[in-house]
């Protein structure tokens, strides 16, 4: 592993000019009358965003804001895949006993999701634990190098994460993840805990349904449990997502290259593909146009190109690691947000590991760290605080 290199985003002027030309040449489709969101991203929204992206949005302003983050790159060797140059945010707390925390994003997110929780997590206080935060960009996302060889699935992400965190001087650490971060951080805990990974927290706890002959007691508990009104509402929300919201999932798990041509060549295609998810996956989050365009621009200007980001679906589908709860012996915390894509029965989730912490929230969706940063950080503080169920799991790092 090479030494850490400070990183600043510096998109070339000709890349900005190319984006402008492509936006100038946009050909928008028509739409069904009064379709609103029923058929996907509405024409009026995309037309407005394209206009703003082309003539009002200033990438350089947002580039400067992003460059205020402590960003770095480092080359990590992954078994069978050679060396990968990884981009990450790494911010230390002033607290002497701060807990090392690996924060992992998913699709259609990026390292941008850590920005709101970063100052909260690293804040030093006698009243709550503090964390040293490491937030990598997944390979093929933002400015991490992409993987072009077949077979890069969860265990290789875990290897990369573990080597990265150890290279920064943290031989013991805890993890937090949503979306793909759920699968990848729990896989990391499964493979590298409890020696290195001491505990894990997720805001998208998900798992495969139980099989009767393998888990009859768990299945029976799910069947006889009396669900609360909130849990029934969550179940209905989940059923609606599985019925009407999985089109992208089918494409990206089977033919990622086909959609990749559109994502790589058409900024408007990329915008519509992801904007739909930003709105649909959140709990009435008040997106500004510039927030959306910064989110999309990170994909458009990414080192490997936007198509690289969806390959994780294909590789994890082949390996059977899609909707799973990887087994681990370390303490696990679960946070439930009402507008998360899917909610799974708690008896089933509790059967999957050493669940030591659970928290229900009144608001929030899929991008918890971005939508409800105080709530998510509050859960981590409770889980790892002095009286928390995972207090003191990292040797010599109480959080204070």
C-alpha positions in Angstrom: 0.0 0.0 0.0 1.3 3.4 -0.9 1.2 6.4 1.4 -1.8 8.6 1.7 -2.0 11.4 -0.9 -4.1 14.5 -0.3 -6.8 14.9 -3.0 -8.6 17.9 -4.5 -11.3 17.7 -7.2 -10.2 19.6 -10.3 -12.5 18.9 -13.2 -10.8 20.2 -16.5 -12.4 23.1 -18.3 -12.8 20.9 -21.4 -14.9 18.4 -19.4 -17.2 21.3 -18.3 -17.4 22.5 -21.9 -18.3 19.0 -23.2 -21.1 18.8 -20.6 -22.5 22.1 -21.7 -22.5 21.0 -25.4 -24.3 17.8 -24.5 -26.9 19.7 -22.5 -27.3 22.2 -25.4 -28.0 19.2 -27.7 -30.6 17.6 -25.4 -33.7 16.1 -27.0 -36.4 15.5 -24.4 -39.2 13.1 -24.8 -42.9 13.9 -24.5 -45.0 12.2 -21.7 -48.4 10.9 -21.0 -50.9 13.6 -19.9 -51.2 14.0 -16.2 -48.7 11.2 -15.6 -46.9 13.1 -12.8 -44.6 10.5 -11.1 -46.5 7.3 -12.3 -44.2 6.7 -15.3 -41.0 8.0 -13.7 -39.3 11.4 -13.6 -41.7 14.1 -14.8 -40.8 16.0 -17.9 -41.3 19.4 -16.2 -38.8 18.5 -13.5 -36.1 17.3 -15.9 -36.6 20.3 -18.2 -36.1 22.7 -15.3 -33.0 20.8 -14.0 -31.5 20.6 -17.5 -32.0 24.4 -17.9 -30.4 25.1 -14.5 -27.5 22.7 -15.2 -26.8 24.3 -18.5 -27.2 28.0 -17.7 -27.3 28.6 -13.9 -25.5 25.9 -12.0 -21.9 26.7 -11.2 -19.9 23.5 -10.7 -16.8 25.4 -9.6 -18.7 26.8 -6.5 -19.7 23.3 -5.4 -16.2 21.9 -6.3 -14.7 24.4 -3.9 -17.1 23.4 -1.1 -16.3 19.7 -1.7 -12.6 20.4 -1.6 -13.0 21.7 1.9 -13.4 18.1 3.0 -10.3 16.2 4.1 -10.0 14.0 1.0 -7.2 11.6 0.1 -6.3 8.7 -2.2 -4.3 5.6 -1.5 -3.4 2.5 -3.6 -4.7 -0.7 -2.1 -3.8 -4.1 -3.4 -6.8 -6.5 -3.6 -6.2 -10.2 -3.9 -6.7 -11.2 -7.6 -7.4 -7.7 -8.8 -4.1 -5.9 -8.5 -3.8 -2.4 -7.1 -6.8 0.0 -6.9 -6.5 3.7 -6.3 -9.1 4.6 -3.7 -10.6 8.0 -2.9 -11.8 8.6 0.6 -12.7 11.2 3.2 -10.8 10.9 6.5 -11.4 13.2 9.4 -10.1 12.8 12.9 -11.8 14.0 16.0 -10.0 16.1 18.6 -11.3 13.6 21.3 -8.4 11.5 22.5 -10.4 8.4 22.8 -12.4 8.8 19.6 -13.7 5.6 18.0 -12.6 4.7 14.4 -15.7 4.4 12.2 -15.9 3.2 8.6 -18.8 4.8 6.8 -19.9 3.2 3.5 -22.4 4.5 1.0 -24.3 2.8 -1.8 -26.1 3.5 -5.1 -27.3 6.0 -6.1 -25.3 7.7 -3.4 -21.6 8.7 -3.0 -19.2 10.1 -0.4 -21.5 13.1 -0.4 -23.7 11.3 2.1 -21.1 11.6 4.8 -20.9 15.4 4.6 -23.8 16.2 7.0 -22.9 13.6 9.6 -19.1 14.3 9.5 -19.1 17.4 11.8 -21.5 15.6 14.2 -19.6 12.4 14.4 -16.2 14.1 14.9 -17.5 16.6 17.5 -15.7 16.1 20.8 -17.9 16.3 23.9 -18.0 15.0 27.4 -21.7 14.3 26.8 -21.4 11.9 23.8 -18.9 9.7 22.1 -16.8 11.0 19.2 -15.5 9.2 16.1 -12.6 9.3 13.7 -14.4 8.9 10.3 -13.2 7.1 7.2 -15.6 7.3 4.3 -14.3 5.7 1.1 -15.8 6.1 -2.4 -16.7 2.6 -3.6 -14.6 1.4 -6.5 -16.1 2.9 -9.7 -17.7 5.8 -7.8 -16.6 9.4 -7.6 -12.8 9.4 -7.8 -12.0 5.8 -6.8 -10.6 3.7 -9.6 -13.1 1.3 -11.2 -12.7 -2.5 -11.5 -12.9 -3.9 -15.0 -12.2 -7.6 -14.2 -15.1 -9.9 -13.5 -15.9 -11.3 -10.0 -15.3 -8.3 -7.8 -18.0 -8.9 -5.1 -18.6 -8.4 -1.4 -15.5 -10.1 0.0 -13.2 -8.0 -2.1 -14.8 -4.8 -1.1 -14.4 -6.0 2.5 -10.7 -6.7 1.9 -10.2 -3.3 0.4 -12.0 -1.5 3.3 -10.1 -3.5 6.0 -6.8 -2.8 4.4 -7.7 0.9 4.0 -8.7 1.4 7.6 -5.7 -0.5 9.0 -3.4 1.5 6.7 -4.7 4.7 8.5 -3.5 3.3 11.8 -6.8 1.8 13.1 -6.4 -1.9 13.8 -9.8 -2.0 15.5 -12.9 -0.1 14.3 -16.7 -0.1 13.9 -18.8 0.3 10.8 -21.9 2.1 9.5 -23.7 1.6 6.2 -26.9 1.8 4.3 -27.9 0.6 0.9 -24.9 -1.4 -0.4 -23.1 -0.3 2.8 -25.4 -2.7 4.7 -24.1 -5.7 2.8 -20.5 -4.5 2.5 -20.0 -3.4 6.1 -21.6 -6.5 7.5 -19.5 -8.7 5.1 -16.4 -6.8 6.4 -17.5 -7.5 10.0 -18.1 -11.2 9.1 -14.7 -11.6 7.6 -12.6 -9.3 9.8 -14.5 -9.3 13.1 -14.0 -9.5 15.9 -10.3 -9.1 15.4 -10.5 -5.8 13.5 -14.2 -5.0 13.2 -15.7 -4.7 16.7 -19.3 -3.7 15.9 -21.5 -2.7 13.0 -24.6 -0.4 12.5 -26.9 -0.2 9.5 -29.9 1.9 8.5 -31.1 -0.6 5.9 -31.3 -3.9 7.7 -32.4 -6.5 5.1 -32.3 -10.2 4.7 -33.5 -13.1 2.6 -36.9 -14.7 3.6 -36.7 -17.7 6.0 -37.0 -21.2 4.6 -39.3 -23.4 6.6 -37.1 -26.5 6.9 -34.0 -24.4 7.7 -35.6 -21.8 10.1 -39.1 -23.0 11.1 -39.0 -21.2 14.5 -38.1 -17.9 12.9 -40.7 -18.3 10.2 -43.3 -19.1 12.9 -42.4 -16.0 14.9 -42.8 -13.9 11.8 -46.3 -15.4 11.2 -47.6 -15.1 14.7 -46.1 -11.7 15.6 -48.7 -9.0 16.1 -47.5 -6.0 14.1 -48.0 -2.5 15.1 -49.8 0.0 12.8 -46.4 1.5 11.9 -45.0 -1.9 11.0 -48.1 -2.7 8.9 -47.6 0.7 7.1 -43.9 -0.2 6.5 -44.9 -3.6 5.1 -47.3 -1.9 2.7 -44.6 0.6 1.7 -42.2 -2.3 1.1 -44.7 -4.3 -1.0 -45.3 -1.2 -3.2 -41.6 -0.8 -3.7 -41.1 -4.5 -4.7 -44.1 -4.2 -7.1 -43.4 -0.8 -8.8 -39.8 0.2 -7.9 -37.6 -2.6 -8.9 -37.2 -1.9 -12.6 -33.8 -0.4 -12.2 -32.8 -3.3 -10.1 -33.7 -5.9 -12.7 -31.7 -4.0 -15.4 -28.6 -3.4 -13.2 -28.4 -6.9 -11.9 -28.7 -8.5 -15.4 -27.5 -6.1 -18.1 -25.6 -3.2 -16.5 -23.6 -2.6 -19.7 -26.7 -1.8 -21.7 -27.9 1.0 -19.3 -24.3 2.0 -19.0 -24.2 3.4 -22.5 -27.0 5.8 -21.6 -25.5 6.8 -18.3 -22.0 7.4 -19.8 -23.1 9.3 -22.9 -26.2 11.3 -21.8 -26.0 13.6 -18.9 -29.8 14.0 -19.1 -30.2 10.2 -19.1 -28.1 10.0 -16.0 -30.0 12.8 -14.4 -33.4 11.2 -14.9 -32.2 7.8 -13.9 -30.9 9.0 -10.5 -33.2 12.0 -9.9 -36.2 9.7 -9.8 -34.6 7.7 -7.0 -33.6 10.8 -5.0 -37.2 11.9 -4.9 -38.9 8.4 -4.5 -36.4 7.1 -1.9 -36.6 10.1 0.5 -39.3 11.1 3.0 -40.4 14.4 1.3 -36.9 15.7 1.5 -36.8 19.3 0.1 -34.2 18.9 -2.6 -32.9 22.1 -4.1 -32.0 22.0 -7.8 -28.3 22.6 -6.9 -28.2 19.8 -4.5 -29.6 17.4 -7.1 -27.1 18.7 -9.7 -24.1 18.4 -7.4 -25.2 14.8 -6.7 -25.5 14.0 -10.4 -22.3 15.9 -11.4 -20.2 13.7 -9.0 -21.4 10.7 -11.1 -20.9 12.5 -14.4 -17.4 13.6 -13.6 -16.4 10.4 -11.8 -13.0 8.9 -12.6 -14.4 5.7 -14.1 -17.5 7.2 -15.6 -21.2 6.7 -14.5 -21.6 3.2 -16.0 -19.0 1.8 -13.6 -21.3 2.5 -10.6 -24.0 0.0 -11.5 -21.7 -3.0 -12.0 -21.8 -3.8 -8.3 -25.4 -5.0 -8.9 -24.4 -7.6 -11.5 -21.4 -8.9 -9.5 -23.3 -9.2 -6.2 -26.2 -10.9 -8.0 -23.9 -13.5 -9.4 -22.5 -14.2 -5.9 -25.9 -14.3 -4.2 -25.1 -11.3 -2.0 -28.0 -9.0 -2.9 -30.7 -9.0 -0.2 -28.8 -10.6 2.6 -27.8 -10.1 6.2 -24.2 -11.4 6.3 -23.5 -13.5 9.4 -21.2 -12.0 12.0 -20.6 -12.5 15.7 -19.9 -8.8 16.5 -22.6 -6.5 18.1 -25.0 -5.1 15.5 -27.2 -2.0 15.7 -30.3 -1.4 13.5 -32.0 1.9 12.8 -35.4 2.0 11.1 -36.6 5.0 9.1 -40.3 5.0 7.9 -39.7 5.7 4.2 -36.8 3.2 3.7 -37.2 1.2 0.5 -38.1 -2.0 2.3 -38.7 -3.1 5.9 -38.2 -6.7 7.0 -39.8 -8.4 10.0 -37.9 -7.7 13.2 -38.0 -11.3 14.4 -36.3 -12.3 11.1 -33.7 -9.6 11.4 -33.0 -10.5 15.1 -32.3 -14.1 14.1 -29.4 -13.0 11.8 -26.9 -11.8 14.3 -26.1 -10.3 17.7 -28.5 -7.5 17.6 -27.8 -5.2 20.6 -29.5 -1.9 19.5 -32.7 -0.9 17.7 -34.2 2.5 17.0 -37.4 3.6 15.3 -37.7 7.1 13.8 -40.6 9.3 12.9 -39.2 10.6 9.7 -36.5 9.8 7.1 -36.0 7.6 4.1 -33.2 5.8 2.2 -30.5 8.4 2.6 -30.6 8.6 6.4 -27.2 10.3 6.8 -28.3 13.0 4.4 -32.0 13.4 5.3 -31.8 12.9 9.1 -28.1 13.3 10.1 -28.9 14.2 13.7 -31.1 11.1 14.1 -28.6 8.7 12.6 -25.7 10.2 14.6 -27.9 10.1 17.7 -28.3 6.3 17.3 -24.5 5.8 17.0 -24.0 7.9 20.1 -26.5 5.8 22.0 -25.0 2.5 20.7 -21.4 3.4 21.5 -21.8 5.8 24.4 -20.8 5.1 28.0 -24.1 3.3 28.8 -24.6 1.9 25.3 -24.7 -1.8 24.4 -21.5 -1.5 22.4 -19.6 0.7 24.8 -15.9 0.1 24.8 -15.8 -2.5 22.0 -12.7 -0.8 20.5 -9.7 -1.3 22.8 -8.6 2.0 24.3 -11.2 4.0 22.4 -14.2 5.0 24.6 -15.2 7.8 22.3 -14.3 10.5 24.9 
